[in-house]
């Protein structure tokens, strides 16, 4: 990961170019830091959903139900759905 001290004059395009292929740690003069990393569509969706309270609630309910009732294997799900 490359570290860059961000100056007020730095443009977004300059920072994007530097972040191509390698995560970029951006530091402000105040000491705050941010990470700029190139992502693909799937990564962007993962970031967008991370910490989503509605999704977290659904996952919590699903995990609790699975602990109570058990999990289905992939083969069992395919059988139920009549999938190949």
Backbone as ProteinMPNN parsed JSONL, in Angstrom:
{"seq_chain_A": "XXXXXXXXXXXXXXXXXXXXXXXXXXXXXXXXXXXXXXXXXXXXXXXXXXXXXXXXXXXXXXXXXXXXXXXXXXXXXXXXXXXX", "coords_chain_A": {"N_chain_A": [[0.853, -1.164, 0.0], [0.586, 2.117, -0.9], [1.498, 5.234, 0.536], [0.269, 8.514, 0.673], [0.723, 11.933, 1.171], [-1.782, 14.139, 1.286], [-2.287, 17.034, -0.502], [-3.989, 20.158, -0.66], [-4.198, 20.858, -3.308], [-4.292, 18.529, -4.776], [-5.89, 16.644, -7.243], [-8.906, 14.718, -7.764], [-8.652, 13.025, -9.986], [-5.842, 12.731, -10.202], [-5.348, 11.311, -7.837], [-6.901, 9.013, -8.276], [-5.524, 7.941, -10.451], [-3.103, 7.273, -9.205], [-3.98, 5.283, -7.531], [-4.471, 3.124, -9.093], [-4.302, -0.283, -9.387], [-3.049, -0.565, -6.919], [-3.62, -0.172, -3.475], [-4.204, 2.97, -1.923], [-3.101, 4.924, 0.657], [-4.332, 7.729, 2.065], [-3.29, 10.636, 3.599], [-4.156, 13.353, 5.642], [-3.147, 16.669, 6.589], [-4.086, 17.058, 9.139], [-3.889, 14.618, 10.303], [-5.846, 12.738, 9.923], [-6.797, 9.791, 8.101], [-7.398, 8.034, 5.042], [-8.467, 5.376, 2.889], [-7.98, 4.697, -0.476], [-9.088, 2.675, -2.929], [-9.165, 0.741, -5.864], [-12.108, -0.715, -7.075], [-14.134, -3.455, -8.245], [-17.339, -4.105, -9.776], [-18.678, -6.018, -8.155], [-17.273, -5.783, -5.726], [-17.931, -3.156, -5.088], [-20.653, -3.397, -4.594], [-20.588, -5.043, -2.34], [-19.339, -3.323, -0.471], [-21.328, -1.37, -0.358], [-23.401, -2.731, 0.861], [-22.359, -3.48, 3.296], [-22.717, -3.317, 6.723], [-25.349, -2.55, 6.521], [-28.299, -2.024, 8.16], [-30.796, -3.307, 7.719], [-30.152, -5.543, 6.123], [-28.364, -6.791, 7.881], [-30.16, -7.508, 9.945], [-31.804, -9.368, 8.614], [-29.904, -11.363, 8.042], [-29.16, -12.074, 10.669], [-31.601, -13.147, 11.633], [-31.831, -15.305, 9.872], [-29.563, -16.837, 10.502], [-30.154, -17.502, 13.17], [-32.463, -19.032, 12.805], [-31.377, -21.129, 11.307], [-29.695, -22.252, 13.218], [-31.606, -23.231, 15.002], [-33.218, -24.946, 13.383], [-31.53, -26.265, 11.692], [-29.181, -26.655, 8.979], [-29.399, -26.716, 5.393], [-27.844, -28.783, 3.02], [-25.983, -28.073, -0.004], [-26.645, -29.956, -1.924], [-29.121, -30.862, -0.93], [-30.676, -28.564, -1.233], [-30.61, -28.298, -4.018], [-32.024, -30.616, -4.73], [-34.575, -30.038, -3.616], [-35.228, -27.832, -5.191], [-35.211, -28.978, -7.596], [-33.002, -28.705, -9.247], [-30.172, -28.939, -11.481]], "CA_chain_A": [[0.0, 0.0, 0.0], [1.347, 3.357, -1.02], [0.992, 6.331, 1.371], [0.399, 9.829, 0.043], [0.315, 13.1, 1.95], [-2.665, 14.853, 0.363], [-2.259, 18.49, -0.506], [-5.265, 20.715, -1.112], [-4.188, 20.976, -4.762], [-4.417, 17.226, -5.421], [-7.204, 16.419, -7.851], [-9.401, 13.345, -7.673], [-8.073, 12.271, -11.101], [-4.462, 12.384, -9.828], [-5.402, 10.274, -6.811], [-7.393, 7.79, -8.918], [-4.417, 7.39, -11.246], [-2.125, 6.67, -8.29], [-4.582, 4.118, -6.869], [-4.647, 2.015, -10.044], [-3.513, -1.484, -9.131], [-2.467, -0.6, -5.574], [-4.351, 0.653, -2.509], [-3.537, 4.23, -1.63], [-3.424, 5.487, 1.965], [-4.304, 9.189, 1.955], [-3.163, 11.289, 4.903], [-4.341, 14.803, 5.697], [-2.278, 17.349, 7.531], [-4.679, 16.937, 10.48], [-3.629, 13.283, 10.819], [-6.859, 11.781, 9.475], [-6.343, 8.968, 6.984], [-8.431, 7.374, 4.255], [-7.921, 4.437, 1.918], [-8.577, 4.74, -1.803], [-8.751, 1.414, -3.584], [-9.987, 0.457, -7.034], [-13.004, -1.845, -6.843], [-14.984, -3.836, -9.367], [-18.775, -3.978, -9.485], [-19.021, -6.871, -7.017], [-16.711, -5.169, -4.524], [-18.711, -1.953, -4.787], [-21.907, -3.849, -3.992], [-20.253, -5.516, -0.999], [-19.153, -2.136, 0.367], [-22.616, -0.689, -0.202], [-24.253, -3.509, 1.775], [-21.695, -3.673, 4.592], [-23.265, -2.514, 7.816], [-26.737, -2.177, 6.265], [-29.055, -2.579, 9.282], [-31.845, -4.224, 7.263], [-29.507, -6.792, 5.726], [-27.858, -7.423, 9.105], [-31.302, -8.114, 10.642], [-32.187, -10.558, 7.851], [-28.873, -12.382, 8.262], [-29.278, -12.532, 12.059], [-32.773, -14.037, 11.709], [-31.519, -16.525, 9.126], [-28.612, -17.634, 11.295], [-30.869, -18.035, 14.335], [-33.336, -20.109, 12.324], [-30.525, -22.255, 10.923], [-29.244, -22.912, 14.456], [-32.756, -23.958, 15.552], [-33.794, -25.949, 12.487], [-30.483, -26.937, 10.923], [-28.819, -26.13, 7.66], [-29.546, -27.617, 4.259], [-26.645, -28.849, 2.181], [-26.211, -27.637, -1.382], [-27.344, -31.056, -2.608], [-30.512, -30.853, -0.489], [-31.34, -27.421, -1.866], [-30.79, -28.647, -5.437], [-33.119, -31.593, -4.798], [-35.829, -29.337, -3.377], [-35.508, -26.943, -6.317], [-35.096, -29.795, -8.803], [-31.96, -28.081, -10.061], [-29.083, -29.883, -11.823]], "C_chain_A": [[0.9, 1.228, 0.0], [0.705, 4.42, -0.137], [1.278, 7.662, 0.694], [-0.063, 10.886, 1.022], [-0.496, 13.973, 0.998], [-2.553, 16.355, 0.575], [-3.607, 18.977, -1.041], [-5.341, 20.759, -2.632], [-4.365, 19.64, -5.479], [-5.818, 17.066, -5.988], [-7.606, 14.963, -7.672], [-8.778, 12.492, -8.769], [-6.649, 11.846, -10.772], [-4.45, 11.244, -8.812], [-5.894, 8.953, -7.392], [-6.285, 7.127, -9.724], [-3.39, 6.698, -10.36], [-2.662, 5.391, -7.65], [-4.786, 2.946, -7.824], [-3.726, 0.865, -9.684], [-2.907, -1.59, -7.742], [-3.277, 0.32, -4.658], [-3.516, 1.876, -2.156], [-4.021, 4.739, -0.279], [-3.234, 6.993, 1.87], [-4.263, 9.785, 3.347], [-3.354, 12.791, 4.745], [-3.33, 15.386, 6.676], [-2.779, 17.22, 8.962], [-4.404, 15.576, 11.111], [-4.686, 12.263, 10.427], [-6.345, 11.031, 8.263], [-7.531, 8.267, 6.336], [-7.746, 6.405, 3.305], [-8.708, 4.581, 0.621], [-8.123, 3.48, -2.515], [-9.71, 1.201, -4.752], [-10.834, -0.781, -6.754], [-13.748, -2.185, -8.123], [-16.443, -3.765, -8.916], [-19.182, -4.79, -8.254], [-18.505, -6.291, -5.706], [-17.524, -3.956, -4.107], [-20.028, -2.327, -4.119], [-21.68, -4.341, -2.567], [-20.078, -4.345, -0.04], [-20.482, -1.444, 0.646], [-23.506, -1.407, 0.816], [-23.651, -3.68, 3.163], [-22.294, -2.74, 5.635], [-24.69, -2.05, 7.58], [-27.608, -2.815, 7.344], [-30.157, -3.554, 8.857], [-31.25, -5.57, 6.864], [-28.975, -7.526, 6.952], [-28.978, -8.127, 9.866], [-31.749, -9.393, 9.935], [-31.194, -11.687, 8.098], [-28.929, -12.936, 9.683], [-30.446, -13.499, 12.215], [-32.49, -15.366, 11.01], [-30.562, -17.426, 9.895], [-29.298, -18.269, 12.506], [-31.764, -19.191, 13.913], [-32.513, -21.344, 11.949], [-30.006, -22.993, 12.152], [-30.378, -23.748, 15.064], [-33.149, -25.152, 14.694], [-32.766, -26.723, 11.68], [-30.306, -26.327, 9.547], [-29.151, -27.16, 6.599], [-28.234, -27.607, 3.481], [-26.999, -28.341, 0.783], [-26.986, -28.705, -2.147], [-28.816, -31.097, -2.221], [-31.302, -29.708, -1.127], [-31.591, -27.723, -3.342], [-31.935, -29.637, -5.616], [-34.465, -30.893, -4.642], [-36.218, -28.454, -4.553], [-35.52, -27.675, -7.643], [-34.104, -29.165, -9.784], [-30.867, -29.097, -10.35], [-27.906, -29.819, -10.886]], "O_chain_A": [[1.836, 1.348, 0.791], [-0.521, 4.498, -0.07], [2.382, 7.905, 0.206], [-1.122, 10.752, 1.635], [0.04, 14.489, 0.017], [-2.707, 16.863, 1.685], [-4.277, 18.267, -1.792], [-6.435, 20.704, -3.193], [-4.57, 19.628, -6.693], [-6.809, 17.32, -5.304], [-6.764, 14.09, -7.458], [-8.409, 11.346, -8.515], [-6.279, 10.702, -11.038], [-3.64, 10.323, -8.913], [-5.372, 7.891, -7.05], [-6.122, 5.907, -9.688], [-2.863, 5.648, -10.727], [-1.887, 4.513, -7.269], [-5.23, 1.879, -7.4], [-2.505, 1.021, -9.676], [-2.306, -2.613, -7.415], [-3.583, 1.455, -5.023], [-2.288, 1.819, -2.1], [-5.217, 4.962, -0.091], [-2.129, 7.478, 1.627], [-5.11, 9.474, 4.184], [-2.795, 13.416, 3.844], [-2.74, 14.67, 7.484], [-1.984, 17.265, 9.902], [-4.647, 15.381, 12.302], [-4.469, 11.06, 10.573], [-5.551, 11.562, 7.486], [-8.526, 7.951, 6.989], [-6.58, 6.59, 2.954], [-9.939, 4.586, 0.621], [-6.927, 3.243, -2.683], [-10.91, 1.448, -4.64], [-10.325, -1.782, -6.249], [-13.967, -1.326, -8.977], [-16.723, -3.395, -7.776], [-19.939, -4.309, -7.411], [-19.208, -6.304, -4.696], [-17.779, -3.748, -2.921], [-20.469, -1.654, -3.187], [-22.497, -4.081, -1.683], [-20.604, -4.365, 1.073], [-20.727, -0.985, 1.762], [-24.269, -0.771, 1.543], [-24.371, -3.996, 4.111], [-22.361, -1.527, 5.44], [-25.204, -1.239, 8.349], [-27.653, -4.042, 7.437], [-30.423, -4.526, 9.563], [-31.783, -6.619, 7.225], [-29.116, -8.744, 7.056], [-28.774, -9.227, 10.38], [-32.041, -10.392, 10.591], [-31.588, -12.829, 8.335], [-28.764, -14.139, 9.883], [-30.31, -14.544, 12.851], [-32.869, -16.427, 11.507], [-30.741, -18.643, 9.929], [-29.051, -19.432, 12.827], [-31.817, -20.217, 14.591], [-32.911, -22.472, 12.243], [-29.889, -24.218, 12.137], [-30.141, -24.841, 15.579], [-33.385, -26.243, 15.212], [-33.097, -27.729, 11.052], [-31.157, -25.598, 9.038], [-29.179, -28.357, 6.884], [-27.602, -26.565, 3.309], [-28.173, -28.2, 0.44], [-27.882, -28.386, -2.928], [-29.673, -31.338, -3.071], [-32.459, -29.878, -1.511], [-32.671, -27.435, -3.858], [-32.728, -29.51, -6.549], [-35.385, -31.119, -5.428], [-37.399, -28.337, -4.88], [-35.8, -27.086, -8.688], [-34.348, -29.107, -10.989], [-30.651, -30.016, -9.56], [-26.936, -30.555, -11.063]]}, "name": "protein", "num_of_chains": 1, "seq": "XXXXXXXXXXXXXXXXXXXXXXXXXXXXXXXXXXXXXXXXXXXXXXXXXXXXXXXXXXXXXXXXXXXXXXXXXXXXXXXXXXXX"}
